[in-house]
Amino acid sequence: MADIWWKAHPQDLHRLTDRVSSVYIERSHLDRDENAIAIINKRETVRLPAALVAVVLLGPGTRVTHGAMQLLADSGTAVCWVGEQGVRLYAAGLGPSRGAALLQRQAWLVSRPPERLRVARAMYGMRFPGEDVSELTMQQLRGREGTRVRKLYKQHADQHDLAWHGRVYKPGDAFAAGDDLNRMLSAANTALYGICHAVIVGLGASPGLGFVHTGAATSFVMDIADLYKADYTIPLAFELTAAGLVEERDARTALRDRIAETNLLTTIVRDIKTLLLPEGEEPPDSDANHLWDEHAGTVAGGVNWGVFDEDYDTELAEPDLDDQHIAVIGPELDTPSQGTGRS
């Protein structure tokens, strides 16, 4: 019998731009079935090839097995744990990149004010095509961005004949604003944050090293997501609200479909590389095991360098973990008795 369609090797489809942008899971159990993740709940069982998904968003009431997490990690699928209504990101797992070159480049740029300012200006320049922002200060750029966004809100409110009293939201609380339009904006933006987070981690960059935003563990995620809100989440929220589609799921699924139609994942990958790398350069994505050296730059890891040091002849001591190591291990599963009728 031919292999069933989801039994591809986890490494077969690692290209981030080829993947489904996101899968949101709530009140379900995740397990592994060959090289697919099985999503099980009281209503249905869905099998999904892990290597075809960029990010899995785990919502409330979700349980996941070790086998499922191992498969997602091997497949380079980012995993994000999100809160109720998807408005809060609690944690995220490792993406497909195993190299640190892009992360090191990002850290170099963000730690040097002139370079950081250049990247921040480039980010604002993407929102003002055809305009020269190379001499503007951050204060001037923030002011222009605020004016642009206010005009966008008013434009879409007039277009859809909706009342708009300004952006109101509270991080982590989907219903703080009270009105449907603000809630839909929050839901759509959060879904966009999750997708941008998956791409950033997938490329090997840091979600926390932002250029415009700072101080949060997802500062760079917010930097990148802000590049696309005007074309994706803002018009989408107004369209859905005008159509009476005001559930959080409506925003998430509509954004997912629009991202697939416009191939946004490819755009995010390209924009991040454009912002962080010199023109035409690609970061190596190798799992290199190197040690830093102040003279040579790097030397090989996995080598006992003590054999090269004639002056150092101290015997290495084994750590004593008798009273210092704590392990929490669950009991082995009971084997069902034969003939009991239990499964």
Secondary structure, 3 states (H helix, E strand, C coil): CCCCCCCCCCCCCCCHHHCEEEEEECCCEEEEECCEEEEECCCCEEEEEHHHEEEEEECCCCEECHHHHHHHHHCCCEEEEECHHHCCEEEECCCCCCCCHHHHHHHHHHCCHHHHHHHHHHHHHHHCCCCCCCCCCHHHHHHHHHHHHHHHHHHHHHHHCCCCCCCCCECCECCCCCCHHHHHHHHHHHHHHHHHHHHHHHHCCCCCCCCCCCCCCCHHHHHHHCCCCCCCHHHHHHHHHHCCCCCHHHHHHHHHHHHHHHCHHHHHHHHHHHHHCCCCCCCCCCCCCEEEECCCEEEECCCCHHHHCCCCCCCCCCCCCCCCCCCCCCCCCCCCCCCCCCC
